[in-house]
């Protein structure tokens, strides 16, 4: 998620707000998601994927090479 966020030039707070989170908690929630402290629910994953312009599967990848392959195949 962090890599896709940085590719789009977004801060954690900006990404969270664009995905529909309250601006007062967006940065903290995104930080927790990126560090793996908490996992977003599927509705949030869909919103994040839309903002980041990546397939939802990309956000579930553990292996970097698979994530890159998904991005290549999707045209993102």
PQR file with spaces between the fields and no chain letter, atoms N, CA, C, O and H, PARSE charges and radii, in Angstrom:
ATOM       1  N    UNK     1       0.823   -1.184    0.000 -0.4000 1.5000
ATOM       2  CA   UNK     1       0.000    0.000    0.000 -0.0000 2.0000
ATOM       3  C    UNK     1       0.872    1.255    0.000  0.5500 1.7000
ATOM       4  O    UNK     1       0.599    2.215   -0.722 -0.5500 1.4000
ATOM       5  N    UNK     2       1.912    1.234    0.811 -0.4000 1.5000
ATOM       6  CA   UNK     2       2.776    2.406    0.893 -0.0000 2.0000
ATOM       7  C    UNK     2       3.387    2.722   -0.466  0.5500 1.7000
ATOM       8  O    UNK     2       3.434    3.884   -0.870 -0.5500 1.4000
ATOM       9  H    UNK     2       2.134    0.455    1.397  0.4000 1.0000
ATOM      10  N    UNK     3       3.857    1.696   -1.175 -0.4000 1.5000
ATOM      11  CA   UNK     3       4.472    1.906   -2.478 -0.0000 2.0000
ATOM      12  C    UNK     3       3.478    2.547   -3.448  0.5500 1.7000
ATOM      13  O    UNK     3       3.825    3.492   -4.155 -0.5500 1.4000
ATOM      14  H    UNK     3       3.819    0.752   -0.847  0.4000 1.0000
ATOM      15  N    UNK     4       2.259    2.045   -3.484 -0.4000 1.5000
ATOM      16  CA   UNK     4       1.238    2.605   -4.373 -0.0000 2.0000
ATOM      17  C    UNK     4       0.906    4.040   -3.969  0.5500 1.7000
ATOM      18  O    UNK     4       0.702    4.898   -4.827 -0.5500 1.4000
ATOM      19  H    UNK     4       1.977    1.277   -2.909  0.4000 1.0000
ATOM      20  N    UNK     5       0.852    4.297   -2.675 -0.4000 1.5000
ATOM      21  CA   UNK     5       0.569    5.653   -2.188 -0.0000 2.0000
ATOM      22  C    UNK     5       1.665    6.611   -2.628  0.5500 1.7000
ATOM      23  O    UNK     5       1.385    7.712   -3.103 -0.5500 1.4000
ATOM      24  H    UNK     5       1.018    3.600   -1.977  0.4000 1.0000
ATOM      25  N    UNK     6       2.907    6.191   -2.470 -0.4000 1.5000
ATOM      26  CA   UNK     6       4.023    7.048   -2.862 -0.0000 2.0000
ATOM      27  C    UNK     6       4.071    7.248   -4.375  0.5500 1.7000
ATOM      28  O    UNK     6       4.421    8.330   -4.847 -0.5500 1.4000
ATOM      29  H    UNK     6       3.135    5.297   -2.085  0.4000 1.0000
ATOM      30  N    UNK     7       3.719    6.212   -5.134 -0.4000 1.5000
ATOM      31  CA   UNK     7       3.672    6.346   -6.595 -0.0000 2.0000
ATOM      32  C    UNK     7       2.657    7.402   -7.014  0.5500 1.7000
ATOM      33  O    UNK     7       2.840    8.067   -8.034 -0.5500 1.4000
ATOM      34  H    UNK     7       3.434    5.334   -4.751  0.4000 1.0000
ATOM      35  N    UNK     8       1.595    7.561   -6.241 -0.4000 1.5000
ATOM      36  CA   UNK     8       0.553    8.552   -6.541 -0.0000 2.0000
ATOM      37  C    UNK     8       0.856    9.911   -5.922  0.5500 1.7000
ATOM      38  O    UNK     8       0.111   10.868   -6.133 -0.5500 1.4000
ATOM      39  H    UNK     8       1.447    7.021   -5.413  0.4000 1.0000
ATOM      40  N    UNK     9       1.948   10.001   -5.157 -0.4000 1.5000
ATOM      41  CA   UNK     9       2.338   11.274   -4.565 -0.0000 2.0000
ATOM      42  C    UNK     9       1.412   11.745   -3.459  0.5500 1.7000
ATOM      43  O    UNK     9       1.198   12.945   -3.287 -0.5500 1.4000
ATOM      44  H    UNK     9       2.552    9.223   -4.987  0.4000 1.0000
ATOM      45  N    UNK    10       0.865   10.799   -2.710 -0.4000 1.5000
ATOM      46  CA   UNK    10      -0.086   11.132   -1.652 -0.0000 2.0000
ATOM      47  C    UNK    10       0.521   10.911   -0.275  0.5500 1.7000
ATOM      48  O    UNK    10       1.313    9.991   -0.074 -0.5500 1.4000
ATOM      49  H    UNK    10       1.039    9.824   -2.850  0.4000 1.0000
ATOM      50  N    UNK    11       0.147   11.757    0.661 -0.4000 1.5000
ATOM      51  CA   UNK    11       0.503   11.517    2.060 -0.0000 2.0000
ATOM      52  C    UNK    11      -0.495   10.499    2.623  0.5500 1.7000
ATOM      53  O    UNK    11      -1.521   10.213    2.006 -0.5500 1.4000
ATOM      54  H    UNK    11      -0.497   12.505    0.497  0.4000 1.0000
ATOM      55  N    UNK    12      -0.182    9.969    3.781 -0.4000 1.5000
ATOM      56  CA   UNK    12      -1.115    9.047    4.425 -0.0000 2.0000
ATOM      57  C    UNK    12      -2.448    9.742    4.673  0.5500 1.7000
ATOM      58  O    UNK    12      -3.511    9.167    4.438 -0.5500 1.4000
ATOM      59  H    UNK    12       0.652   10.201    4.283  0.4000 1.0000
ATOM      60  N    UNK    13      -2.386   10.967    5.145 -0.4000 1.5000
ATOM      61  CA   UNK    13      -3.606   11.707    5.448 -0.0000 2.0000
ATOM      62  C    UNK    13      -4.430   11.937    4.182  0.5500 1.7000
ATOM      63  O    UNK    13      -5.644   11.735    4.185 -0.5500 1.4000
ATOM      64  H    UNK    13      -1.523   11.434    5.337  0.4000 1.0000
ATOM      65  N    UNK    14      -3.774   12.359    3.101 -0.4000 1.5000
ATOM      66  CA   UNK    14      -4.487   12.599    1.840 -0.0000 2.0000
ATOM      67  C    UNK    14      -5.172   11.332    1.351  0.5500 1.7000
ATOM      68  O    UNK    14      -6.333   11.369    0.941 -0.5500 1.4000
ATOM      69  H    UNK    14      -2.787   12.523    3.098  0.4000 1.0000
ATOM      70  N    UNK    15      -4.456   10.208    1.392 -0.4000 1.5000
ATOM      71  CA   UNK    15      -5.038    8.945    0.940 -0.0000 2.0000
ATOM      72  C    UNK    15      -6.261    8.591    1.778  0.5500 1.7000
ATOM      73  O    UNK    15      -7.309    8.239    1.237 -0.5500 1.4000
ATOM      74  H    UNK    15      -3.514   10.178    1.725  0.4000 1.0000
ATOM      75  N    UNK    16      -6.127    8.684    3.081 -0.4000 1.5000
ATOM      76  CA   UNK    16      -7.251    8.361    3.956 -0.0000 2.0000
ATOM      77  C    UNK    16      -8.467    9.227    3.686  0.5500 1.7000
ATOM      78  O    UNK    16      -9.589    8.725    3.625 -0.5500 1.4000
ATOM      79  H    UNK    16      -5.276    8.970    3.521  0.4000 1.0000
ATOM      80  N    UNK    17      -8.252   10.520    3.525 -0.4000 1.5000
ATOM      81  CA   UNK    17      -9.362   11.441    3.260 -0.0000 2.0000
ATOM      82  C    UNK    17     -10.022   11.109    1.923  0.5500 1.7000
ATOM      83  O    UNK    17     -11.248   11.055    1.830 -0.5500 1.4000
ATOM      84  H    UNK    17      -7.340   10.928    3.575  0.4000 1.0000
ATOM      85  N    UNK    18      -9.212   10.887    0.891 -0.4000 1.5000
ATOM      86  CA   UNK    18      -9.758   10.556   -0.427 -0.0000 2.0000
ATOM      87  C    UNK    18     -10.520    9.237   -0.415  0.5500 1.7000
ATOM      88  O    UNK    18     -11.425    9.027   -1.221 -0.5500 1.4000
ATOM      89  H    UNK    18      -8.216   10.931    0.967  0.4000 1.0000
ATOM      90  N    UNK    19     -10.144    8.342    0.514 -0.4000 1.5000
ATOM      91  CA   UNK    19     -10.828    7.052    0.633 -0.0000 2.0000
ATOM      92  C    UNK    19     -12.065    7.139    1.527  0.5500 1.7000
ATOM      93  O    UNK    19     -12.740    6.136    1.757 -0.5500 1.4000
ATOM      94  H    UNK    19      -9.409    8.513    1.169  0.4000 1.0000
ATOM      95  N    UNK    20     -12.360    8.342    2.032 -0.4000 1.5000
ATOM      96  CA   UNK    20     -13.583    8.530    2.795 -0.0000 2.0000
ATOM      97  C    UNK    20     -13.446    8.550    4.303  0.5500 1.7000
ATOM      98  O    UNK    20     -14.448    8.516    5.019 -0.5500 1.4000
ATOM      99  H    UNK    20     -11.811    9.157    1.845  0.4000 1.0000
ATOM     100  N    UNK    21     -12.226    8.604    4.790 -0.4000 1.5000
ATOM     101  CA   UNK    21     -12.025    8.651    6.241 -0.0000 2.0000
ATOM     102  C    UNK    21     -12.144   10.090    6.743  0.5500 1.7000
ATOM     103  O    UNK    21     -11.902   11.041    5.999 -0.5500 1.4000
ATOM     104  H    UNK    21     -11.413    8.631    4.209  0.4000 1.0000
ATOM     105  N    UNK    22     -12.517   10.235    8.006 -0.4000 1.5000
ATOM     106  CA   UNK    22     -12.560   11.534    8.643 -0.0000 2.0000
ATOM     107  C    UNK    22     -11.143   12.110    8.659  0.5500 1.7000
ATOM     108  O    UNK    22     -10.186   11.392    8.949 -0.5500 1.4000
ATOM     109  H    UNK    22     -12.713    9.462    8.610  0.4000 1.0000
ATOM     110  N    UNK    23     -11.007   13.384    8.355 -0.4000 1.5000
ATOM     111  CA   UNK    23      -9.679   13.983    8.240 -0.0000 2.0000
ATOM     112  C    UNK    23      -8.893   13.973    9.550  0.5500 1.7000
ATOM     113  O    UNK    23      -7.667   14.080    9.536 -0.5500 1.4000
ATOM     114  H    UNK    23     -11.785   13.967    8.120  0.4000 1.0000
ATOM     115  N    UNK    24      -9.587   13.848   10.676 -0.4000 1.5000
ATOM     116  CA   UNK    24      -8.906   13.853   11.966 -0.0000 2.0000
ATOM     117  C    UNK    24      -8.281   12.507   12.310  0.5500 1.7000
ATOM     118  O    UNK    24      -7.406   12.441   13.174 -0.5500 1.4000
ATOM     119  H    UNK    24     -10.583   13.761   10.687  0.4000 1.0000
ATOM     120  N    UNK    25      -8.712   11.431   11.652 -0.4000 1.5000
ATOM     121  CA   UNK    25      -8.170   10.101   11.942 -0.0000 2.0000
ATOM     122  C    UNK    25      -7.474    9.471   10.737  0.5500 1.7000
ATOM     123  O    UNK    25      -6.860    8.411   10.857 -0.5500 1.4000
ATOM     124  H    UNK    25      -9.422   11.485   10.950  0.4000 1.0000
ATOM     125  N    UNK    26      -7.569   10.120    9.580 -0.4000 1.5000
ATOM     126  CA   UNK    26      -7.063    9.528    8.338 -0.0000 2.0000
ATOM     127  C    UNK    26      -5.581    9.164    8.420  0.5500 1.7000
ATOM     128  O    UNK    26      -5.206    8.050    8.054 -0.5500 1.4000
ATOM     129  H    UNK    26      -8.067   10.981    9.482  0.4000 1.0000
ATOM     130  N    UNK    27      -4.750   10.059    8.882 -0.4000 1.5000
ATOM     131  CA   UNK    27      -3.311    9.810    8.934 -0.0000 2.0000
ATOM     132  C    UNK    27      -2.980    8.652    9.868  0.5500 1.7000
ATOM     133  O    UNK    27      -2.208    7.762    9.509 -0.5500 1.4000
ATOM     134  H    UNK    27      -5.054   10.964    9.179  0.4000 1.0000
ATOM     135  N    UNK    28      -3.560    8.662   11.059 -0.4000 1.5000
ATOM     136  CA   UNK    28      -3.281    7.605   12.035 -0.0000 2.0000
ATOM     137  C    UNK    28      -3.748    6.239   11.536  0.5500 1.7000
ATOM     138  O    UNK    28      -3.035    5.247   11.693 -0.5500 1.4000
ATOM     139  H    UNK    28      -4.187    9.384   11.351  0.4000 1.0000
ATOM     140  N    UNK    29      -4.939    6.179   10.935 -0.4000 1.5000
ATOM     141  CA   UNK    29      -5.447    4.897   10.422 -0.0000 2.0000
ATOM     142  C    UNK    29      -4.583    4.377    9.293  0.5500 1.7000
ATOM     143  O    UNK    29      -4.259    3.190    9.254 -0.5500 1.4000
ATOM     144  H    UNK    29      -5.518    6.985   10.807  0.4000 1.0000
ATOM     145  N    UNK    30      -4.202    5.259    8.367 -0.4000 1.5000
ATOM     146  CA   UNK    30      -3.366    4.817    7.252 -0.0000 2.0000
ATOM     147  C    UNK    30      -2.011    4.337    7.752  0.5500 1.7000
ATOM     148  O    UNK    30      -1.471    3.357    7.238 -0.5500 1.4000
ATOM     149  H    UNK    30      -4.465    6.223    8.398  0.4000 1.0000
ATOM     150  N    UNK    31      -1.466    5.009    8.736 -0.4000 1.5000
ATOM     151  CA   UNK    31      -0.192    4.595    9.314 -0.0000 2.0000
ATOM     152  C    UNK    31      -0.312    3.197    9.915  0.5500 1.7000
ATOM     153  O    UNK    31       0.587    2.374    9.743 -0.5500 1.4000
ATOM     154  H    UNK    31      -1.904    5.805    9.154  0.4000 1.0000
ATOM     155  N    UNK    32      -1.390    2.925   10.604 -0.4000 1.5000
ATOM     156  CA   UNK    32      -1.605    1.598   11.195 -0.0000 2.0000
ATOM     157  C    UNK    32      -1.779    0.535   10.124  0.5500 1.7000
ATOM     158  O    UNK    32      -1.289   -0.583   10.283 -0.5500 1.4000
ATOM     159  H    UNK    32      -2.121    3.594   10.743  0.4000 1.0000
ATOM     160  N    UNK    33      -2.468    0.862    9.033 -0.4000 1.5000
ATOM     161  CA   UNK    33      -2.633   -0.092    7.932 -0.0000 2.0000
ATOM     162  C    UNK    33      -1.280   -0.395    7.283  0.5500 1.7000
ATOM     163  O    UNK    33      -0.957   -1.555    7.029 -0.5500 1.4000
ATOM     164  H    UNK    33      -2.866    1.770    8.904  0.4000 1.0000
ATOM     165  N    UNK    34      -0.501    0.641    7.019 -0.4000 1.5000
ATOM     166  CA   UNK    34       0.788    0.439    6.357 -0.0000 2.0000
ATOM     167  C    UNK    34       1.769   -0.340    7.222  0.5500 1.7000
ATOM     168  O    UNK    34       2.588   -1.094    6.696 -0.5500 1.4000
ATOM     169  H    UNK    34      -0.764    1.584    7.225  0.4000 1.0000
ATOM     170  N    UNK    35       1.701   -0.173    8.527 -0.4000 1.5000
ATOM     171  CA   UNK    35       2.608   -0.900    9.426 -0.0000 2.0000
ATOM     172  C    UNK    35       2.101   -2.293    9.775  0.5500 1.7000
ATOM     173  O    UNK    35       2.809   -3.075   10.409 -0.5500 1.4000
ATOM     174  H    UNK    35       1.036    0.440    8.954  0.4000 1.0000
ATOM     175  N    UNK    36       0.878   -2.602    9.363 -0.4000 1.5000
ATOM     176  CA   UNK    36       0.325   -3.920    9.647 -0.0000 2.0000
ATOM     177  C    UNK    36      -0.223   -4.082   11.042  0.5500 1.7000
ATOM     178  O    UNK    36      -0.481   -5.203   11.481 -0.5500 1.4000
ATOM     179  H    UNK    36       0.302   -1.966    8.847  0.4000 1.0000
ATOM     180  N    UNK    37      -0.405   -2.978   11.751 -0.4000 1.5000
ATOM     181  CA   UNK    37      -0.962   -3.015   13.099 -0.0000 2.0000
ATOM     182  C    UNK    37      -2.437   -3.404   13.038  0.5500 1.7000
ATOM     183  O    UNK    37      -2.919   -4.200   13.843 -0.5500 1.4000
ATOM     184  H    UNK    37      -0.195   -2.067   11.394  0.4000 1.0000
ATOM     185  N    UNK    38      -3.139   -2.827   12.069 -0.4000 1.5000
ATOM     186  CA   UNK    38      -4.551   -3.135   11.830 -0.0000 2.0000
ATOM     187  C    UNK    38      -4.735   -3.363   10.342  0.5500 1.7000
ATOM     188  O    UNK    38      -3.943   -2.884    9.530 -0.5500 1.4000
ATOM     189  H    UNK    38      -2.747   -2.180   11.415  0.4000 1.0000
ATOM     190  N    UNK    39      -5.772   -4.088    9.987 -0.4000 1.5000
ATOM     191  CA   UNK    39      -6.103   -4.324    8.583 -0.0000 2.0000
ATOM     192  C    UNK    39      -7.426   -3.630    8.270  0.5500 1.7000
ATOM     193  O    UNK    39      -8.359   -3.674    9.072 -0.5500 1.4000
ATOM     194  H    UNK    39      -6.416   -4.477   10.646  0.4000 1.0000
ATOM     195  N    UNK    40      -7.504   -2.994    7.110 -0.4000 1.5000
ATOM     196  CA   UNK    40      -8.760   -2.340    6.742 -0.0000 2.0000
ATOM     197  C    UNK    40      -9.830   -3.373    6.400  0.5500 1.7000
ATOM     198  O    UNK    40      -9.518   -4.477    5.953 -0.5500 1.4000
ATOM     199  H    UNK    40      -6.746   -2.958    6.459  0.4000 1.0000
ATOM     200  N    UNK    41     -11.088   -3.007    6.612 -0.4000 1.5000
ATOM     201  CA   UNK    41     -12.162   -3.898    6.183 -0.0000 2.0000
ATOM     202  C    UNK    41     -12.243   -3.847    4.658  0.5500 1.7000
ATOM     203  O    UNK    41     -11.633   -2.985    4.024 -0.5500 1.4000
ATOM     204  H    UNK    41     -11.341   -2.110    6.974  0.4000 1.0000
ATOM     205  N    UNK    42     -13.002   -4.780    4.074 -0.4000 1.5000
ATOM     206  CA   UNK    42     -13.018   -4.897    2.623 -0.0000 2.0000
ATOM     207  C    UNK    42     -13.572   -3.654    1.948  0.5500 1.7000
ATOM     208  O    UNK    42     -13.107   -3.282    0.870 -0.5500 1.4000
ATOM     209  H    UNK    42     -13.497   -5.480    4.589  0.4000 1.0000
ATOM     210  N    UNK    43     -14.539   -3.016    2.551 -0.4000 1.5000
ATOM     211  CA   UNK    43     -15.097   -1.776    1.985 -0.0000 2.0000
ATOM     212  C    UNK    43     -14.011   -0.708    1.895  0.5500 1.7000
ATOM     213  O    UNK    43     -13.937    0.023    0.907 -0.5500 1.4000
ATOM     214  H    UNK    43     -14.916   -3.318    3.426  0.4000 1.0000
ATOM     215  N    UNK    44     -13.184   -0.617    2.906 -0.4000 1.5000
ATOM     216  CA   UNK    44     -12.085    0.346    2.905 -0.0000 2.0000
ATOM     217  C    UNK    44     -11.035   -0.038    1.873  0.5500 1.7000
ATOM     218  O    UNK    44     -10.481    0.834    1.204 -0.5500 1.4000
ATOM     219  H    UNK    44     -13.244   -1.211    3.708  0.4000 1.0000
ATOM     220  N    UNK    45     -10.750   -1.334    1.732 -0.4000 1.5000
ATOM     221  CA   UNK    45      -9.799   -1.805    0.719 -0.0000 2.0000
ATOM     222  C    UNK    45     -10.267   -1.382   -0.671  0.5500 1.7000
ATOM     223  O    UNK    45      -9.468   -0.924   -1.488 -0.5500 1.4000
ATOM     224  H    UNK    45     -11.200   -2.043    2.276  0.4000 1.0000
ATOM     225  N    UNK    46     -11.548   -1.535   -0.934 -0.4000 1.5000
ATOM     226  CA   UNK    46     -12.097   -1.140   -2.233 -0.0000 2.0000
ATOM     227  C    UNK    46     -11.900    0.358   -2.454  0.5500 1.7000
ATOM     228  O    UNK    46     -11.507    0.777   -3.543 -0.5500 1.4000
ATOM     229  H    UNK    46     -12.197   -1.907   -0.271  0.4000 1.0000
ATOM     230  N    UNK    47     -12.169    1.160   -1.435 -0.4000 1.5000
ATOM     231  CA   UNK    47     -12.006    2.616   -1.554 -0.0000 2.0000
ATOM     232  C    UNK    47     -10.541    2.988   -1.762  0.5500 1.7000
ATOM     233  O    UNK    47     -10.227    3.852   -2.580 -0.5500 1.4000
ATOM     234  H    UNK    47     -12.488    0.819   -0.551  0.4000 1.0000
ATOM     235  N    UNK    48      -9.645    2.337   -1.023 -0.4000 1.5000
ATOM     236  CA   UNK    48      -8.216    2.615   -1.168 -0.0000 2.0000
ATOM     237  C    UNK    48      -7.722    2.233   -2.556  0.5500 1.7000
ATOM     238  O    UNK    48      -6.968    2.982   -3.177 -0.5500 1.4000
ATOM     239  H    UNK    48      -9.900    1.635   -0.359  0.4000 1.0000
ATOM     240  N    UNK    49      -8.142    1.077   -3.044 -0.4000 1.5000
ATOM     241  CA   UNK    49      -7.734    0.622   -4.373 -0.0000 2.0000
ATOM     242  C    UNK    49      -8.208    1.595   -5.442  0.5500 1.7000
ATOM     243  O    UNK    49      -7.487    1.867   -6.402 -0.5500 1.4000
ATOM     244  H    UNK    49      -8.755    0.468   -2.540  0.4000 1.0000
ATOM     245  N    UNK    50      -9.398    2.110   -5.280 -0.4000 1.5000
ATOM     246  CA   UNK    50      -9.945    3.060   -6.255 -0.0000 2.0000
ATOM     247  C    UNK    50      -9.107    4.339   -6.281  0.5500 1.7000
ATOM     248  O    UNK    50      -8.757    4.835   -7.352 -0.5500 1.4000
ATOM     249  H    UNK    50      -9.983    1.889   -4.501  0.4000 1.0000
ATOM     250  N    UNK    51      -8.790    4.865   -5.108 -0.4000 1.5000
ATOM     251  CA   UNK    51      -7.993    6.087   -5.019 -0.0000 2.0000
ATOM     252  C    UNK    51      -6.585    5.847   -5.577  0.5500 1.7000
ATOM     253  O    UNK    51      -6.040    6.687   -6.294 -0.5500 1.4000
ATOM     254  H    UNK    51      -9.075    4.462   -4.238  0.4000 1.0000
ATOM     255  N    UNK    52      -6.007    4.695   -5.239 -0.4000 1.5000
ATOM     256  CA   UNK    52      -4.646    4.390   -5.673 -0.0000 2.0000
ATOM     257  C    UNK    52      -4.573    3.903   -7.116  0.5500 1.7000
ATOM     258  O    UNK    52      -3.489    3.785   -7.689 -0.5500 1.4000
ATOM     259  H    UNK    52      -6.450    4.013   -4.657  0.4000 1.0000
ATOM     260  N    UNK    53      -5.745    3.620   -7.700 -0.4000 1.5000
ATOM     261  CA   UNK    53      -5.833    3.124   -9.074 -0.0000 2.0000
ATOM     262  C    UNK    53      -5.065    1.815   -9.244  0.5500 1.7000
ATOM     263  O    UNK    53      -4.292    1.632  -10.184 -0.5500 1.4000
ATOM     264  H    UNK    53      -6.625    3.716   -7.235  0.4000 1.0000
ATOM     265  N    UNK    54      -5.314    0.906   -8.286 -0.4000 1.5000
ATOM     266  CA   UNK    54      -4.740   -0.438   -8.336 -0.0000 2.0000
ATOM     267  C    UNK    54      -5.856   -1.449   -8.105  0.5500 1.7000
ATOM     268  O    UNK    54      -6.870   -1.117   -7.492 -0.5500 1.4000
ATOM     269  H    UNK    54      -5.942    1.054   -7.522  0.4000 1.0000
ATOM     270  N    UNK    55      -5.682   -2.688   -8.591 -0.4000 1.5000
ATOM     271  CA   UNK    55      -6.675   -3.725   -8.294 -0.0000 2.0000
ATOM     272  C    UNK    55      -6.666   -4.037   -6.794  0.5500 1.7000
ATOM     273  O    UNK    55      -5.633   -3.900   -6.137 -0.5500 1.4000
ATOM     274  H    UNK    55      -4.858   -2.958   -9.089  0.4000 1.0000
ATOM     275  N    UNK    56      -7.788   -4.446   -6.266 -0.4000 1.5000
ATOM     276  CA   UNK    56      -7.835   -4.794   -4.838 -0.0000 2.0000
ATOM     277  C    UNK    56      -6.846   -5.908   -4.509  0.5500 1.7000
ATOM     278  O    UNK    56      -6.282   -5.925   -3.415 -0.5500 1.4000
ATOM     279  H    UNK    56      -8.627   -4.558   -6.799  0.4000 1.0000
ATOM     280  N    UNK    57      -6.626   -6.833   -5.432 -0.4000 1.5000
ATOM     281  CA   UNK    57      -5.686   -7.942   -5.202 -0.0000 2.0000
ATOM     282  C    UNK    57      -4.289   -7.422   -4.877  0.5500 1.7000
ATOM     283  O    UNK    57      -3.562   -8.034   -4.095 -0.5500 1.4000
ATOM     284  H    UNK    57      -7.083   -6.820   -6.321  0.4000 1.0000
ATOM     285  N    UNK    58      -3.918   -6.306   -5.471 -0.4000 1.5000
ATOM     286  CA   UNK    58      -2.603   -5.712   -5.216 -0.0000 2.0000
ATOM     287  C    UNK    58      -2.412   -5.423   -3.726  0.5500 1.7000
ATOM     288  O    UNK    58      -1.326   -5.631   -3.183 -0.5500 1.4000
ATOM     289  H    UNK    58      -4.508   -5.809   -6.107  0.4000 1.0000
ATOM     290  N    UNK    59      -3.450   -4.954   -3.080 -0.4000 1.5000
ATOM     291  CA   UNK    59      -3.345   -4.580   -1.677 -0.0000 2.0000
ATOM     292  C    UNK    59      -3.254   -5.784   -0.745  0.5500 1.7000
ATOM     293  O    UNK    59      -2.913   -5.634    0.428 -0.5500 1.4000
ATOM     294  H    UNK    59      -4.332   -4.785   -3.521  0.4000 1.0000
ATOM     295  N    UNK    60      -3.553   -6.974   -1.255 -0.4000 1.5000
ATOM     296  CA   UNK    60      -3.474   -8.180   -0.440 -0.0000 2.0000
ATOM     297  C    UNK    60      -2.179   -8.967   -0.657  0.5500 1.7000
ATOM     298  O    UNK    60      -1.945   -9.967    0.021 -0.5500 1.4000
ATOM     299  H    UNK    60      -3.830   -7.096   -2.209  0.4000 1.0000
ATOM     300  N    UNK    61      -1.344   -8.528   -1.588 -0.4000 1.5000
ATOM     301  CA   UNK    61      -0.118   -9.266   -1.912 -0.0000 2.0000
ATOM     302  C    UNK    61       0.910   -9.165   -0.799  0.5500 1.7000
ATOM     303  O    UNK    61       1.140   -8.096   -0.236 -0.5500 1.4000
ATOM     304  H    UNK    61      -1.534   -7.716   -2.139  0.4000 1.0000
ATOM     305  N    UNK    62       1.512  -10.281   -0.502 -0.4000 1.5000
ATOM     306  CA   UNK    62       2.617  -10.321    0.447 -0.0000 2.0000
ATOM     307  C    UNK    62       3.936  -10.243   -0.314  0.5500 1.7000
ATOM     308  O    UNK    62       4.877   -9.580    0.124 -0.5500 1.4000
ATOM     309  H    UNK    62       1.325  -11.150   -0.960  0.4000 1.0000
ATOM     310  N    UNK    63       3.999  -10.923   -1.453 -0.4000 1.5000
ATOM     311  CA   UNK    63       5.214  -10.972   -2.253 -0.0000 2.0000
ATOM     312  C    UNK    63       5.277   -9.760   -3.188  0.5500 1.7000
ATOM     313  O    UNK    63       4.323   -9.483   -3.915 -0.5500 1.4000
ATOM     314  H    UNK    63       3.235  -11.462   -1.809  0.4000 1.0000
ATOM     315  N    UNK    64       6.393   -9.048   -3.164 -0.4000 1.5000
ATOM     316  CA   UNK    64       6.559   -7.860   -3.998 -0.0000 2.0000
ATOM     317  C    UNK    64       6.489   -8.179   -5.484  0.5500 1.7000
ATOM     318  O    UNK    64       5.896   -7.422   -6.252 -0.5500 1.4000
ATOM     319  H    UNK    64       7.168   -9.273   -2.573  0.4000 1.0000
ATOM     320  N    UNK    65       7.096   -9.308   -5.905 -0.4000 1.5000
ATOM     321  CA   UNK    65       7.095   -9.633   -7.330 -0.0000 2.0000
ATOM     322  C    UNK    65       5.684   -9.929   -7.834  0.5500 1.7000
ATOM     323  O    UNK    65       5.353   -9.588   -8.970 -0.5500 1.4000
ATOM     324  H    UNK    65       7.578   -9.924   -5.281  0.4000 1.0000
ATOM     325  N    UNK    66       4.859  -10.550   -7.016 -0.4000 1.5000
ATOM     326  CA   UNK    66       3.474  -10.799   -7.407 -0.0000 2.0000
ATOM     327  C    UNK    66       2.698   -9.487   -7.500  0.5500 1.7000
ATOM     328  O    UNK    66       1.900   -9.298   -8.419 -0.5500 1.4000
ATOM     329  H    UNK    66       5.128  -10.826   -6.094  0.4000 1.0000
ATOM     330  N    UNK    67       2.928   -8.592   -6.559 -0.4000 1.5000
ATOM     331  CA   UNK    67       2.268   -7.283   -6.585 -0.0000 2.0000
ATOM     332  C    UNK    67       2.639   -6.532   -7.861  0.5500 1.7000
ATOM     333  O    UNK    67       1.778   -5.928   -8.500 -0.5500 1.4000
ATOM     334  H    UNK    67       3.576   -8.746   -5.813  0.4000 1.0000
ATOM     335  N    UNK    68       3.912   -6.570   -8.229 -0.4000 1.5000
ATOM     336  CA   UNK    68       4.355   -5.901   -9.457 -0.0000 2.0000
ATOM     337  C    UNK    68       3.703   -6.535  -10.681  0.5500 1.7000
ATOM     338  O    UNK    68       3.310   -5.832  -11.612 -0.5500 1.4000
ATOM     339  H    UNK    68       4.612   -7.061   -7.710  0.4000 1.0000
ATOM     340  N    UNK    69       3.590   -7.850  -10.681 -0.4000 1.5000
ATOM     341  CA   UNK    69       2.959   -8.555  -11.794 -0.0000 2.0000
ATOM     342  C    UNK    69       1.488   -8.149  -11.920  0.5500 1.7000
ATOM     343  O    UNK    69       0.988   -7.945  -13.026 -0.5500 1.4000
ATOM     344  H    UNK    69       3.910   -8.421   -9.924  0.4000 1.0000
ATOM     345  N    UNK    70       0.817   -8.037  -10.812 -0.4000 1.5000
ATOM     346  CA   UNK    70      -0.597   -7.622  -10.827 -0.0000 2.0000
ATOM     347  C    UNK    70      -0.723   -6.218  -11.421  0.5500 1.7000
ATOM     348  O    UNK    70      -1.624   -5.964  -12.221 -0.5500 1.4000
ATOM     349  H    UNK    70       1.223   -8.203   -9.913  0.4000 1.0000
ATOM     350  N    UNK    71       0.170   -5.310  -11.037 -0.4000 1.5000
ATOM     351  CA   UNK    71       0.124   -3.967  -11.582 -0.0000 2.0000
ATOM     352  C    UNK    71       0.392   -3.965  -13.092  0.5500 1.7000
ATOM     353  O    UNK    71      -0.265   -3.247  -13.846 -0.5500 1.4000
ATOM     354  H    UNK    71       0.901   -5.516  -10.387  0.4000 1.0000
ATOM     355  N    UNK    72       1.349   -4.762  -13.516 -0.4000 1.5000
ATOM     356  CA   UNK    72       1.665   -4.849  -14.946 -0.0000 2.0000
ATOM     357  C    UNK    72       0.477   -5.371  -15.741  0.5500 1.7000
ATOM     358  O    UNK    72       0.148   -4.829  -16.797 -0.5500 1.4000
ATOM     359  H    UNK    72       1.883   -5.345  -12.904  0.4000 1.0000
ATOM     360  N    UNK    73      -0.159   -6.406  -15.246 -0.4000 1.5000
ATOM     361  CA   UNK    73      -1.279   -7.026  -15.943 -0.0000 2.0000
ATOM     362  C    UNK    73      -2.515   -6.127  -15.951  0.5500 1.7000
ATOM     363  O    UNK    73      -3.331   -6.192  -16.870 -0.5500 1.4000
ATOM     364  H    UNK    73       0.108   -6.845  -14.388  0.4000 1.0000
ATOM     365  N    UNK    74      -2.646   -5.298  -14.935 -0.4000 1.5000
ATOM     366  CA   UNK    74      -3.836   -4.452  -14.846 -0.0000 2.0000
ATOM     367  C    UNK    74      -3.699   -3.165  -15.639  0.5500 1.7000
ATOM     368  O    UNK    74      -4.688   -2.487  -15.920 -0.5500 1.4000
ATOM     369  H    UNK    74      -1.983   -5.245  -14.188  0.4000 1.0000
ATOM     370  N    UNK    75      -2.463   -2.834  -16.000 -0.4000 1.5000
ATOM     371  CA   UNK    75      -2.234   -1.595  -16.721 -0.0000 2.0000
ATOM     372  C    UNK    75      -2.182   -0.365  -15.824  0.5500 1.7000
ATOM     373  O    UNK    75      -2.230    0.764  -16.312 -0.5500 1.4000
ATOM     374  H    UNK    75      -1.660   -3.385  -15.772  0.4000 1.0000
ATOM     375  N    UNK    76      -2.084   -0.579  -14.512 -0.4000 1.5000
ATOM     376  CA   UNK    76      -2.050    0.543  -13.561 -0.0000 2.0000
ATOM     377  C    UNK    76      -0.673    1.166  -13.505  0.5500 1.7000
ATOM     378  O    UNK    76      -0.458    2.122  -12.760 -0.5500 1.4000
ATOM     379  H    UNK    76      -2.045   -1.497  -14.115  0.4000 1.0000
